[in-house]
Amino acid sequence: MTLVVTGATGQLGRHVITELLARGVPAGQIVAAVRQPEKAADLAAQGVQVRQADYTKPDTLRTAFAGATKILLISSSEVGQRAAQHANVIVAAKEAGAGLLAYTSIARADSSTLQLAAEHQATEQLVRDSGLPFVLLRNGWYTENYTGQLAVHLEHGIVGSAGDGRVSAATRADYAAAAAVVLATDGHEGQVYELGGDTAFTMAEYAAALSAASGKAVTYTDLPVEAYTQVLEGAGLPAPVAGVLADADAGVARGELHVTSGDLARLAGRPTTPLDEAIKQALTA
């Protein structure tokens, strides 16, 4: 058995490999497919196979996927280029004769109106059209989308356009645990998993949890999408990126990132990380 994890030096990919090793998968059966192999020296030291794989260079993908039993395609971070990059991966996976292709999509991809969802929707169709056995891991929001900004939130408070919408966020480690199960066990072919945290929260609830954990009063201020977009641009984000992020917040307000399936905890075999615990971990990191 050869299990390939693409984007293996990324934040999610590293967690997936850690989970596979923790489940007892021999390191030699794991392939870390990475753009820059030198960044995976720590994985190689553990016995993990490290192979170069650049989503924009099909030749590297064909080499990286040689002998693959299952492949986890972790979605590209390059918004606007994802669909084309993912298409290269899917073609290479098919040429390699992979027995399963798992793809990290977005929550409710089939019905989502988020701008971020468009490339995931296109990729899901490419996966289906490929004829490969597949699993769709429709990941909701990462808790780190919020806890990664603790310094800003503690100093300036939280602003957004999420209204009273609930978001079923979970940590990257939670999502990685589910992905590792799909790679390491059988019976997932053709499944579409809607993944999200056990307990959804509003931004006001997040602010209250951060206040309780830090001892500093933190408030949430809700803004119209246009105003929030301007705030993000003022913080230095390019206009297109600011627009996508503000649109995603509006999606939270519409309930598009509220996941109630319970799939994530069932796959991982444990409850997802509570918000207050994730905040405490981030505060002490």
N, C-alpha and C positions, 0 to 999 in steps of 0.2 A: 504494500500500500504506500502510495506517495501522495501526500497532502500539500498542495501549493497554496500559499497565502500571498496575494499580491499586496503591494504597498506595505510590506512587512516592517519597515522602519518607521512607519507613521504611528500616530498615537493609538489608533484602533488596532492596527496590525500587530504591534508588539504585544498588546494585551491578548490577542487571539493565540499567538504562539505560546505565551506564558500559560494560557488555559489548556492548550493541547498538551504541553509538557506535564502540567499538573494532573491531567487525566491519565497520564501514563503512556502517551503516544511516544514511541522511541524518537529521539531527536533526529536520527538518520532518516526517518520517514517524512520529515517535515522540510519543505522547501520554502525559504524566505525569498520571494521574488521582489527585487528592489531595484530602483533606478541607479542608486550609487552603492555598490557592494561594500565599499570601505566603511560605510556607516553601519554595517551589520556585523562588524568584527566580534561584538559581544555574543551575537547569536551563533556565529561560526564556532566560537570558543566552547559553546555548549553542545556542539555536534550537529547543529542544524545546517542543512545544505543551503548555501547562499548562491543565488543565481541572478544575474542582471536581467531586468525586465523593465523596459521603458514602454509605456502605453503608446508612445508615438513612433516606436521603432518595431515593426512586426517581426523582424528577424530575431530580435532579442526575446520576444515573447515565445516564438516557436522553440527556441533553445531552452528557455526556462520551463516550458510546459512538457518537455519530453518525458514520457512515462507517467504522466499525472493520472492518478486515480480520481481525485476530486480537486477542484479549484475554487478558491474563494476570491471573487472579484470585489475588492473594496473600491467603492466608487472614487473616481478622481476628484481632487479638490479644485480643479481648474474649471470653474463655472464658465459655460459658453463653449468649452471644448470637450466636455465629458462624453457626449454621445459618440463622436467620432473616435475618441480614444477607447471607449468601451467596445465599440465595434471591432477594433483591432484585436482586443483581448478575446472576444467571443469567437472570431474567426480562428485565432490561434488555438483556442481550447478545442474547437471542433476538429481542426487538423491533427491535434494531439490525441484525439480519441478519448477525451476525458469522460469518465463515467458519471460525473456530476459537476454542474456549475452552479455555485451559490453566488448571489449578487446582493449587495447591501443597497437597498433602494430607500424610499422615503415612505413614511406612514401614509396609509390610504392613497397610495399612488394612483389607483384606478379612478379615483374621484376627486383628488386634490386639485385645487385651483391655484396653489402657490406657484409663483414664478419658478422657484427652485425645483418644482416637481416635473417640469416639462422634459428635462433631459433624462430623468429617471423613468418617466413614462416611455420615452423613446427607447431607452435601453431595455426595459422590460419586454417591449415588443420584439426587439432584436434577439433577446434571449429565447423567447418563445418560438420565433421563426427559425432559429438555428437548428432545431430538432434535437438539441442536447437535453438529456435529463437535467432538470433545474430545480432550484429552490430559491424563492424570493424572500429575503430578509428585509422587511420593510421597517427600517429603524425610525423610531421617533426622535425627538430632540435629545441631545446629550445634556446632562446636568452641567457638564463643564462649559456649555455655552454661557451659563450664568456664573458659576463659581470661578471661571477663568477671568472674570472681571471684578473680583471682590474689591481690589484696591480702589477702583473707580467708584464702585457702588458705595463703599464706606465713606469715601470723601465727598462725593457729589450726589449720592442718592441714585435711584433707579428711574429711568425714563423709558417709555416705550409706547406702543400702540396696541397692546394686547387686551386692554379693557379688563373685563372679568372672566376672560376665557381661561380655561384650564389646560395645562400642558402636562402630558404624561412623560416627563423627562426621566431618564435613567443614565447611569454612568457608562462610560466607555467599557469599563470592566464588565458591567452587566451584559451589554450587547455582545461583547467578545465571548462571554461564557456561552451564550446561545449559539454563536457562529461555530465555536469549537465543538459543541455537541453535534451540530449538523455535519461537520467534517468527520468526526470520529465515530459516529454511529450510523446505522442504516435506518431506512424507513421514512426518509424525508422527501424523496423524489416527488415532484409535482406540487409540493406544499407552498402555500403563500402565508407567511407568518407576519401578523401585524404586531409589532414589538413596541412596548412602552413600559414605563414604570408602573408599579402597583398603585401608587397614590398620586393622582394629578394635583396640581396646585396652580393658583393664580399668582400673578406678579405681586399683588398685595400680600399674599401669604408667604411668598418667597422673601419679601422685604421684612416681614415679621419674624421669620425664621432666622434671617441674617442678623436682625437686631438682637434676638435672644441669644444667639451664639457668640456674637461679638461684644455685646454690652453697649453698643452704640446705636442710637436711634437711626433707622434707615427707612426712608419713605419711597413709595412708588408714585410717580406722576404720569398719568396717561395723557397722550398727545394725539392729535389727528395724524394720520399717516404722513401727510405732506410736511408737517412740522417736525415729526420725528426723523424724517429723511434729511431735513436740513440740519438737525442736531448731529446726525451721523456724519454728514459731509463736513460739518464744522469741526468734528473730531479728527478729520483727516482722511476719511474713507472716500474712495472715488465714487462719483455720483451713481454709476451703475450698481456698484456693490451696496451702497447705502439704500438704493431703491429696492433691491432684492431683500435685504434684511428687514426693512420697514414693512414690506409686503408680507414677509413671513410672520411678523408680529401681528399684522392684521389677520393672518390665517389663524393664529392662536385665538384671537378674539372671536372668530367664527366657529371655533371648536374643531378645526381641522387637524390639530395635533393632540387631541384627547383620544387616547387609545384605551379601550376597555376589554380587550380580548383575553388578557392574562397569559398570552403566548410566551412572553419573555420569561416570566418566572417559571412557567412550566418547562420550557426548554432548558433554562439554566439549572433547574432543580433546586432553586432557593429563591427567597424573596428578593426583590430588587433593593438597591441601596436607598434607604430613606433620605429625604432631602436634608434633614438636620444633621445626619451623619456625614453626608457629602460635603456640607458646608464646614463642619468641624475639621474634616480632613484637609480641606482646602486652606482653612485658616492656619493650620499648623504645618503646612507643607513648606 
